[in-house]
Amino acid sequence: DDNRLNCLLLKKMLRAVFPDGEVRCTERAEELLEMIRAWNGHTRATVLTDLHMPEIDGLELTEDLRSSWDCAALPIIGVTADHSPELHSYCLQQGMQAVLT
């Protein structure tokens, strides 16, 4: 997420649900891609991505991950304030497993 407050809130919620899990947050697309490359193949990794980021949006990220690396099993969850059924359906068609609003 490119919003620091949203990152902090997501981290807090995830740590409450997964207290032993590692939660990382970044505002930069390149740093995110580096983290994902390092986690490639790790069975417990999950990506939560904002659908609207300045450098690369969540849909572009999903397309890049699905086409560039062996990330077919990597869960990708979109995060957005947009609750339109059409957008949610489109995200699922593009390879995301879920969309949170």
C-alpha positions in Angstrom: 0.0 0.0 0.0 1.3 3.5 -0.8 -0.4 4.9 2.3 1.7 4.5 5.4 -1.4 4.6 7.7 -3.1 1.8 5.7 0.1 -0.2 6.0 0.2 0.2 9.7 -3.5 -0.8 10.1 -3.1 -3.9 7.8 0.1 -5.0 9.7 -1.8 -4.6 13.1 -4.7 -6.7 11.9 -2.6 -9.4 10.3 -0.4 -9.7 13.4 -3.5 -10.1 15.5 -4.6 -13.0 13.3 -1.1 -14.4 12.7 0.9 -13.5 15.8 3.9 -15.8 14.8 3.8 -14.7 11.1 6.2 -12.2 9.5 4.4 -9.2 8.1 6.2 -6.8 5.8 4.9 -3.6 4.2 6.4 -1.4 1.5 5.3 1.7 -0.4 7.6 1.0 -3.4 6.8 -1.5 -6.1 10.4 -2.5 -6.8 11.0 -3.3 -3.1 7.8 -5.4 -3.2 9.0 -7.3 -6.2 12.3 -8.0 -4.5 10.5 -9.4 -1.4 8.3 -11.6 -3.6 11.3 -13.0 -5.5 13.0 -13.8 -2.2 9.8 -15.6 -1.0 9.2 -17.4 -4.3 8.4 -21.0 -3.4 7.7 -20.3 0.3 4.4 -22.1 0.9 3.1 -19.7 3.6 3.7 -16.4 1.7 0.7 -14.3 0.7 0.6 -11.0 -1.0 -1.8 -8.2 -0.1 -1.7 -5.4 -2.6 -3.4 -2.1 -3.0 -5.2 -1.9 -6.3 -4.3 1.7 -6.8 -0.6 2.5 -6.3 1.5 5.1 -8.1 4.3 3.0 -9.6 2.5 -0.3 -10.3 -1.1 -1.1 -9.4 -2.3 -4.4 -7.9 -3.6 -5.7 -11.2 -0.3 -5.0 -13.0 1.6 -6.6 -10.1 -0.7 -9.7 -10.4 -0.2 -9.9 -14.1 3.6 -9.5 -13.7 3.8 -12.2 -11.0 1.6 -14.7 -12.9 3.6 -14.3 -16.1 7.2 -13.7 -15.0 7.8 -16.2 -12.1 6.6 -19.5 -10.9 4.0 -17.9 -8.6 0.9 -19.9 -9.6 0.4 -21.0 -6.0 1.2 -17.7 -4.5 -2.0 -16.2 -3.0 -2.6 -12.6 -4.1 -5.3 -10.6 -2.4 -6.3 -7.1 -3.6 -7.1 -4.3 -1.2 -9.3 -1.4 -2.2 -12.0 1.0 -1.1 -13.8 0.3 -4.4 -16.6 -2.1 -3.6 -18.0 -2.5 -7.1 -18.9 -6.1 -8.0 -17.4 -5.5 -11.5 -14.0 -4.6 -10.2 -14.0 -7.5 -7.8 -14.9 -9.9 -10.6 -12.2 -8.5 -12.9 -9.6 -8.9 -10.2 -10.5 -12.5 -9.7 -10.3 -13.0 -13.5 -6.9 -11.5 -13.6 -5.5 -14.0 -11.1 -6.2 -12.7 -7.6 -7.7 -15.1 -5.1 -9.7 -12.5 -3.2 -10.4 -8.7 -2.9 -10.8 -7.0 0.4 -12.8 -3.7 0.7 
